[in-house]
Every structure is written in structure tokens, then in C-alpha cells.
Amino acid sequence: MKFTRIPKISQLISQGVPVEVIPTYAALSDYTNNKTGLCWPRMSTLAVILGRSPRTIQRHLHQLQDLGLVEFVERRRWRGRFAGYTYRVMHIVALIRRKKRVPTTGHGQPVGDAPPIFTKTRGSKTTPINPPQLARYFETTPAALTEVRKCSQE
């Protein structure tokens, strides 16, 4: 299952996005690559999903472009023939740019600025022993075996 973040409906309405266009925006965001913000669904595919005509979807996409929420990028085939549009969903591009600027812990705090989670634990003063070193530590030499036998007899 794939999740895509889109702005809240109240934010979209306050930006002047018509209510009829919001489902088209959400469907377009479902097809968007979350790392690049690009997608290229056919208008007929979006029309079937939303139960609208391709002409209505085209009108909605142009409204979204006029509002600055979607950018059209032309795709060209070999020899320069028009292949269709690639859409760039701008809020995802903005999220990507924001993520690249400041690495965070996932809770909005920059990495390294947070106090330690466990405050009453002590840090280790010695480094842990690796398994190969541990095996050498407990080697069974004849001298070690005689010491073990003496201790067990007492």
C-alpha cells in the first residue's frame, strides 16, 4: 500500500481551488513519484477512476496549473514528436526540497539538537568484546583446564 501526502482540503479551498478539482488533484497525487514529484497518467485513466469525462479532467488539470499546484512538462519521442504530458505536483517537490535542507528526526526536530531519550542510564566506559576476541578469551589451554579442575575439586 502506498500513501501520498497532499495538503488539507481546507488549505486547498483557502488557496482558491474549486471543490470539484480537489478529487482530480488527489488522483493525480496517487500516481506521483514521491521522490521526484513527477507522474504521467493518461487523462482517460483519471477520467475512469473519477467517473468524469476526459475533457473535464483536462479542464481540472489546467485549473490546477493556473493555481500553481501542478506544472506541465512536455515529453518528446524520438525525432521530437509530442508524446504527452508529464505532470509535476508542486507540493511534493516542495516537500522534497524541504527534506534535503535539514535532516530531521521525523518529529520536526533537527538531528543532533534533541536531548538524549534515556537520561538515567550510564554510558559504557569499555568497548564491547567482539565474538572472535571472546572465543580467544575463553580458550581452553592445558593451564586453564588444570585451574578449572582445581576449583571444582575444592
N, C-alpha and C positions, 0 to 999 in steps of 0.2 A: 504494500500500500504506500502511495506517495502523497505527501502533503505539500501544499504550496501556500505560502503566506501572501495574503492580499490585504490592503487597507480595510479598515472597518467601513461598513456601509454608511454610517453616519458621516465619516470623513469624506467619502466619495460624494455624498449628496451635498455636503457643505462646499465642496470644490466645484459644484455645478454640474455634476454628472447626472444625466436623466436616469430615473429609476429603471426604465426599460433597457438601458445599456449595461447595467451592472451585471446581469447574468452572462452577457457576451464577454465582458471583461473577466469574469470568474472562469468561464470555459476556456478562454484564451490562456489564462494563467495556469490552468491544469496541464496544458501542452508545453509550457515553458520549461526550458532547461534552467535549473536553479543555480547553476554556476555561471552561465553566460547571459541569461535573460532573453535568449532567442527561442523562437518557435516558428513553425511553418505549417500549421494545419490548413486544409482547404476550407474555403468558405462553405462549401456544401457539407463538409463534415460537421462544422459548428452549427449549421442550419438544422441538420438531422438531430443533433444532440439537444438543441434548444427548442425544436419544434417551430422554427421560423423559416422564412424563405431566404435563399442566399442573398437576394437584394437587400433585405432588412439587415442581415449580418454585415454586408458591405457598408451600409449606411451607419451602423453602430460603430464599426471599426474606424470610419472616417471621423465620427464624432469624438471617439477616444483619441485619435491623432490630433484633432484640433485642440483638445483639452491638455495635450502633452503627456498623456498616460501611456500611449503606445507610439512607437516610431516604426515607419515602414522602411524596410531595407530591400532593395530590388535584388533578385537573384538572376544571374545570367547563365545561359547554357553555353556550350561550345559555339564559337562563331558569333557570340554576342546576342543570341536570341533571348528574349524575355522568358523566364522560367516561372515567375510567380513572385509573391512577396514573402519575405521573412519578416516577422514582427519582433520587435524588441520591446518587452514590457519594462517600462522605465522604473517602476518601484522595486523590481528585483535587481536591476542594475544598481540602483541607489543602495540597496542592502548589501550588495557585493562590495561596492566601494567603501561602505562604512565598515564592513568586516575587515577589509585589508588594512585600514588605517591603524586601528588599535586592537590588538588581540585582547579578548576578554575571557573571563572565567565561565561565561554562559549566563551569568546573572547580572550583567551590565557593569561589573567592576573590572578595571584593567588588571591584567595578570601581574602579580607581584605586589600590588598595593594592599591586599587583604591581610589581616592578621591571621596567625595560624588557627586552624579549626580546633585542635586539641591543645588547650593551654596548660593542663596539669600533667602532661607526660614529659618525661625527660628524654633528651636526645641521646643517641648511642655514642659512647666515647670510644668504642672499639669497632673496627670494621668486622662484618660477619665473615666466618671462615667458609671458603668455597668447598664444595664436596670433594674435589681431589685432595686438597690440603687436609680435610677432615679424615680421609682414609689414611693418609700418611701419619697423622697424629695418633691414630689408634692402630698402628701397625703391630703385628704380633711377632715380636722378636723373642728369641730364647730368654733374654734377660727379663723382658716384660712378663713372659709366661711364668717364670720362676717366682716373680714378685706376686703375681696373682695367686699362685698355689700357696705361698707362704701365708697370705692374708686369709685365704679360705680355710686353712688348717687351724688357724688360731681361734 
